[in-house]
Amino acid sequence: MKQVFILAFFTLLVLHASKSFAWGRKGHEIIAEIAFSRLSPKIKNTVLKYLDGLTIQQASTWMDDIRSNTSYRALEKAHYINIPSTSNPETDVQRELQKTFLELENKKSLSDSLIRLDLLKIFHLIGDLHQPLHTGYEADRGGNSVTVDFFGRKSNLHRVWDSQIIEKAEIDSVDIATYIVKLPKIDISSFSKVNISAWIQESHSHLAGVYMIQNGVIDDKYILNSVPVIELQLAKAALRLQRVLEIYFS
């Protein structure tokens, strides 16, 4: 049964990947692909209707792709939350998601364009908050100011966790789909509960390990210790995105 699920998932992945042009932000795409693959056909059709031609992968990275568009400047600080914060931004990932969920509770009163925008925010921001450094420290800009050596290349801690470990360890959608299949049902049920504040605290709790770097060098030992956290966070994000889509688009 597990083999059949993985084969079916891989087939779905190939079909969608053939239309995708943006594999650079692999973590977001992994989360979106798995969440979408687990939806009922009815919810899949509803989601695709509101995406209005965007692929699942494009939806997952849309909020990054429009950062240079001044029309969406209000969303610049919606990708993360500083813990603790000494400033008072107009929004952060927690407030933006709460606002989005509240709007979708009255979906019948919304225009299709606003529902589409809310859907795109859900696809991206649920992924963002599961990257520990998106729930990081204001002082170092979520690890962006922490310079590290990544196997002989200059990088920063945020970039390492956003993409470089995923690429180095060759983590892909099939890996995370298999990871979820092996989870006990009780864990899947627990992980699928919708609680934005709890999600953020979970993500933030991983920061001690994230900053455990010897002499500013990211080495094989650091990768080995980090991969299980990344796999867990990607799996949680996929299950939670799935659940949110089921709640608001069934």
Secondary structure, DSSP 4 states (H G I P E B T S, - for coil): -HHHHHHHHHHHHHHHHTT----SSHHHHHHHHHHHHTS-HHHHHHHHHHHTT--HHHHHHHHHHTTT-GGGGGGGGGG---SS-SS--S--HHHHHHHHHHHHTTGGGS-HHHHHHHHHHHHHHHHHHTSGGGG--GGGTTTTT-EEEETTEEEEHHHIIIIIHHHHTT--HHHHHHHHHTS-HHHHHHHT---HHHHHHHHHTTHHHHT--BTTEE-HHHHHHHHHHHHHHHHHHHHHHHHHHHHHH-
